[in-house]
Amino acid sequence: MIRDITIGQYYATDSVIHRLDPRVKVVGTLAYLISLFCFNKFSGYIIAALFFAILVKISHVPFKFMVKGLKPIMFMLIFTAALNLFWTPGEVVLVKVWVFTITLEGVKRSVFMALRLTFLIIGSSLMTLTTTPNQLTDALEKLLKPLNKIKVPVHEIAMMMSIALRFIPILVDETDKIMKAQMARGADFESGNVIQRIKAMLPILMPLFISAARRANDLALAMDARCYHGGDHRTQMKPLHYEKRDYIAYVILAAYLAVGVVFRVVGL
């Protein structure tokens, strides 16, 4: 399951999505996430699914590789869906057992929340799978640059987010190595109930925390040894600039977001 985490990983291939300006992909991801909260009926989620399917198709990222990222959050999906299923009041009661009541409104909200969380995760994964951490750093710094006027440390914020994304696959690999080392010593992480599995994972946390602190310290020393410092005078090897395809992508995103707003207003 640890290997199934796809957020923060980069899938190297050549596609239109990969060649887009990273600022377009960041804005596009935000627009897609906003649209998910605009839709409140199945027709809207069908449009969101079709739009995302087209993006996955032209990105050349295998759909199976992207969907496997849902395995680590499957428990959260089921738990959230169950909460909305049993604790949503409604007029049409379908099943009532003891203190649990399932209504038609609860079923709809449960399905909508599961779909919304699913699209949130895989939608965010598409951005990280098609954009390198360096590109994300440059995009966030450019998009947040106006905040410099009110003394917001934009470069530092963008750098921290980029490092956090870069550390996700590193920590995943480190966790996998620690688990294999523990299993070689007789540890069992797969048998027992949920509580027993959580207790079995506790011995992994300390070595993982130590490894993460060591890597963070090494990174800080490396940056300091190279006299790294951010700011207005920092140059880029590959400056960002918009091309024709980027403006076309903005138009498509604006049209898609407009459809979501219309669906919300009209109630479709």
C-alpha positions, 0 to 999 in steps of 0.5 A: 500500500505504501507504494501506491501513493502517487501524490508528489511523484512525477511521471516522465513522458511527452504530452501536451499536458507536460508541456503546458506552463506550470502556472496553467496546471496550478490554476487548472487544478484549482479550477477543477477542485472549485468545480467539484463544489459547484456540482451537486447532482450526478449530471455535474459529476458526469461532466467532471469525470468526462473532463478529467478522462480527456485530460488523462488521455492526452497526458499519456499517464496510465490510468491504472497508475493514477487510480492506485493512488486511491488505495491508501485513502480507501479507509477514509473514503469508506469512513466519510461515506458511512458518516454521511450515509448514517447521519444525514437526516431526510424525509424519505427513510429507506432503512432504520436499524437501532440508532442507524437511519438510512435516508434517500438524502443520506445515500445521495450525499454519501455518494457525492462525498465519495465522488468528490474526494475521489476526484480531489485526490486524482485531480491533484495527482494529475498535476504532480504527475505531469509537473516537476517540483522545480516547475511547481516552485517557479509557478507558485512563486510567480502566481503569489508574487503580488503578495511580496508587496505586503511582505509575504515571504512568497519564495520561502513558501513556494520552496517549502511546498516544493520540498514537501512534495519532493519528500513524499516519494522519498519518505514513501521509499524510506517507509518501505525499506523500514517495513521490509527490515522490520518484517525480516526481523519477524514483524507482522503488519498484515494480520489482525484487526485495524487496531492491531495493525496500527499498533504494529506500525508504531515501531516504524514511526521513530526510525522514519522520523529520525530519517526525515530529520537527518535528510532535512538537516543534510538538505539545509547544510547542502543549501547553506554550503552552496550559499543558496538564498531566495529573493528578488535577485534570484535568476532562473535557468528556464524562465517561465513564459506563456505560449499559444497552447497555454492561452488556449488551455486558459480558455478551456478552463474558463469555459469548464468552470463557467459550466460548473457555475451555471450548473450550480445556479440553475440546479442541474 
